[in-house]
Amino acid sequence: MTPLPDLPDAAEALEHFPFDDGRGIEVNERFRELRQREGLLRVRLAYGEPTWLVTRYEDARLVLGDPRFSRAMSVGRDYPRQDEATDLAGLITLDAPEHTRLRTLLLKALGKSRIEAQRPTVRAAADALLSSAMSAGPGMDIVTDYAQQIIVLSICDLIGVPASDREAFESTSTALLPGSTVGPEDMMRRFGALRACTEQLIAERRARPRDDLMSAMIQAREEEDRLTDTELIDMVVGLLLAGFEAITTQIPNCVYVLTRGDRALWNRLRANPAELPAAVEELLRYNASAGAGLFVRYAREDVEVGGTLVRAGEGLTVANESANHDPARFEDPDAIDFTRPPGGHLSFGHGAHYCVGAQLGRVDLQEGLRVLLTRVPELTVRDITWKERPHVRGPEAMRVTWQSGPE
């Protein structure tokens, strides 16, 4: 383990974070108080050493974007986290220059035009899933019957995973979701099957390239530098798992917010579908779905953050959901405003570790919602089981219904 810094207050009774059990998507009122006070709050998560909690937008941008704060320093130490497991791997554990090298090669393959080309596929998948649900009856669990399926189909189609191998991708992803009863041995078996499928796909695409992300990743190069097979496997597995829970959760979160109360927002989007991209951005900002304690940063040197001197070797946890509701950055932040100037929210992060799958996530959200708005205008949320102490806040299950009969 990496030696811990000398923390005079490490033995003090620190406030526990997160401040609630994570059920629902409302921003905890404690954040409002913390944004107004000087300095940072020192907290403890369920596991790991103490951490500074960053709640203001300006401070969050600093910690997420400044190279004086490291992700790689989390590896091999008792970093703050909600789960007992400490294993870390992939892009999220790296700093420059290795992170820059791998990210550059990935982005060469994962271009905006490639993602936009996925839009018809995502829409068709959502349409087919809804048709199947409608033929079975006037309702579905929008989490398992719709959102999860869209994400797996979307990512697998983008990568180029054949239909015969998609079960390994789906079973591994769903096993990681809250509420899963999959044990450690079964989880290792699923990860092994997923990596084996990916390794086989790499070999096939090396021999016979196609117009898919895997082929593009194999061919991507920076001068003489290329991704190794191990790096390719880690990239594919990371791309699937990093985006799976986040976007799977955001589709039902958005439906929940749009249809509650007088349904004015839902009806507005039905009448004005051109507003959907702006609406998705605003809902990403508004929904307090960012998980607590994900991806702590460590200070490489003494740095002042929000009036607090953070010593070299101390950790900082950014509460993105609080930063997204900071009135110093967003006017009337607790209101939903589809005309709000675009950009600025931190739901996909910021800086060098900004989510590489953000654009695919946007496409999945937009098309998943578009199909529902178009085909089931009277969709109603009936029952919700919220995830408890989740990485990403939202429903574990959410039953929705619509009027039966012809469309």
JOFENKA-V478134 format. One record per residue. N is the residue number from 1. PSI is psi in whole degrees, 0 to 359 (none if undefined). NEAR is the number of other ideal C-beta (glycine too) atoms within 8 Angstrom. Layout:
N/PSI/NEAR
N/PSI/NEAR
This chain:
1/143/6
2/134/6
3/137/4
4/148/11
5/161/8
6/106/4
7/104/10
8/330/4
9/10/8
10/331/8
11/356/3
12/159/5
13/101/2
14/154/9
15/141/8
16/139/9
17/139/12
18/165/12
19/351/8
20/185/6
21/3/6
22/0/12
23/131/8
24/176/6
25/19/10
26/144/5
27/129/10
28/136/9
29/339/6
30/328/7
31/323/14
32/315/9
33/317/8
34/326/11
35/334/12
36/341/5
37/157/7
38/143/4
39/180/7
40/157/14
41/136/10
42/128/10
43/170/13
44/142/10
45/185/15
46/326/7
47/154/9
48/177/9
49/168/11
50/162/11
51/152/17
52/136/14
53/124/13
54/120/15
55/341/14
56/149/12
57/310/12
58/318/10
59/321/13
60/314/17
61/321/12
62/309/9
63/321/13
64/333/14
65/348/8
66/129/9
67/354/7
68/352/7
69/130/12
70/140/10
71/324/13
72/333/9
73/351/10
74/333/13
75/131/7
76/13/4
77/171/10
78/69/8
79/154/11
80/134/13
81/166/12
82/338/11
83/157/6
84/324/4
85/145/5
86/359/7
87/131/4
88/142/9
89/164/6
90/190/11
91/325/13
92/345/10
93/2/10
94/153/10
95/170/9
96/146/7
97/346/5
98/319/8
99/317/14
100/318/9
101/308/10
102/319/13
103/320/11
104/315/9
105/320/15
106/316/14
107/334/9
108/325/11
109/326/12
110/62/11
111/161/8
112/322/6
113/325/6
114/320/12
115/315/12
116/328/9
117/343/7
118/344/13
119/311/9
120/325/7
121/317/10
122/317/15
123/317/11
124/321/8
125/315/13
126/319/15
127/316/10
128/320/8
129/318/12
130/320/13
131/317/8
132/317/8
133/320/12
134/328/12
135/337/5
136/343/6
137/173/6
138/58/7
139/165/9
140/165/9
141/110/10
142/342/13
143/300/14
144/326/9
145/346/10
146/292/16
147/310/14
148/319/14
149/320/11
150/314/16
151/314/14
152/313/13
153/320/12
154/310/15
155/317/14
156/319/10
157/320/11
158/314/12
159/325/13
160/24/12
161/125/10
162/154/7
163/327/4
164/341/4
165/2/11
166/341/12
167/324/6
168/322/12
169/316/15
170/316/10
171/324/10
172/318/15
173/311/15
174/332/10
175/339/11
176/352/10
177/152/10
178/142/9
179/351/6
180/140/8
181/12/4
182/128/7
183/172/6
184/317/5
185/317/6
186/322/9
187/317/12
188/321/8
189/317/8
190/318/13
191/321/10
192/317/8
193/321/11
194/315/13
195/324/10
196/318/9
197/319/12
198/319/12
199/318/10
200/320/9
201/321/15
202/314/13
203/319/8
204/320/8
205/333/14
206/322/7
207/321/5
208/84/5
209/149/7
210/181/8
211/70/3
212/173/10
213/321/11
214/314/14
215/318/12
216/323/12
217/322/14
218/322/13
219/343/8
220/138/12
221/152/9
222/100/8
223/245/4
224/3/4
225/134/7
226/165/8
227/136/11
228/168/6
229/319/7
230/318/6
231/322/9
232/315/14
233/313/12
234/323/11
235/314/14
236/312/13
237/317/13
238/320/12
239/319/12
240/309/14
241/326/11
242/323/11
243/346/14
244/303/14
245/322/12
246/308/11
247/326/13
248/322/12
249/325/17
250/327/15
251/306/16
252/326/13
253/314/15
254/318/13
255/317/15
256/312/13
257/318/13
258/328/12
259/358/10
260/163/7
261/230/4
262/5/3
263/23/9
264/321/7
265/319/11
266/312/11
267/327/8
268/316/10
269/326/14
270/321/10
271/338/5
272/70/7
273/340/9
274/342/4
275/355/10
276/314/12
277/316/8
278/322/11
279/319/11
280/317/13
281/318/12
282/322/12
283/324/14
284/321/12
285/315/12
286/315/10
287/124/14
288/67/12
289/352/14
290/133/13
291/151/10
292/133/11
293/14/12
294/133/7
295/61/7
296/148/13
297/150/12
298/139/13
299/128/16
300/334/9
301/172/6
302/126/8
303/137/10
304/126/8
305/116/13
306/33/11
307/1/7
308/133/9
309/109/6
310/121/12
311/154/9
312/131/8
313/354/8
314/148/12
315/154/14
316/134/17
317/124/15
318/124/11
319/88/13
320/324/11
321/327/12
322/315/14
323/323/17
324/348/16
325/23/14
326/117/14
327/344/9
328/342/7
329/323/9
330/122/12
331/133/5
332/61/7
333/339/10
334/3/5
335/150/5
336/120/8
337/104/7
338/347/10
339/5/4
340/139/10
341/134/4
342/158/6
343/165/5
344/332/8
345/158/9
346/20/15
347/334/11
348/12/9
349/199/10
350/153/8
351/206/9
352/332/10
353/19/11
354/136/9
355/121/10
356/339/10
357/16/10
358/317/9
359/323/9
360/321/13
361/319/14
362/316/11
363/315/14
364/316/14
365/312/14
366/312/11
367/324/13
368/319/14
369/322/15
370/317/12
371/318/12
372/315/12
373/324/12
374/318/8
375/334/10
376/69/8
377/335/7
378/19/6
379/135/12
380/135/8
381/125/12
382/308/7
383/139/7
384/133/9
385/111/8
386/143/11
387/144/15
388/130/8
389/56/9
390/167/11
391/322/7
392/121/11
393/139/17
394/187/13
395/140/14
396/326/9
397/144/10
398/110/14
399/126/12
400/150/13
401/167/8
402/170/11
403/136/5
404/168/5
405/183/3
406/149/2
407/none/3
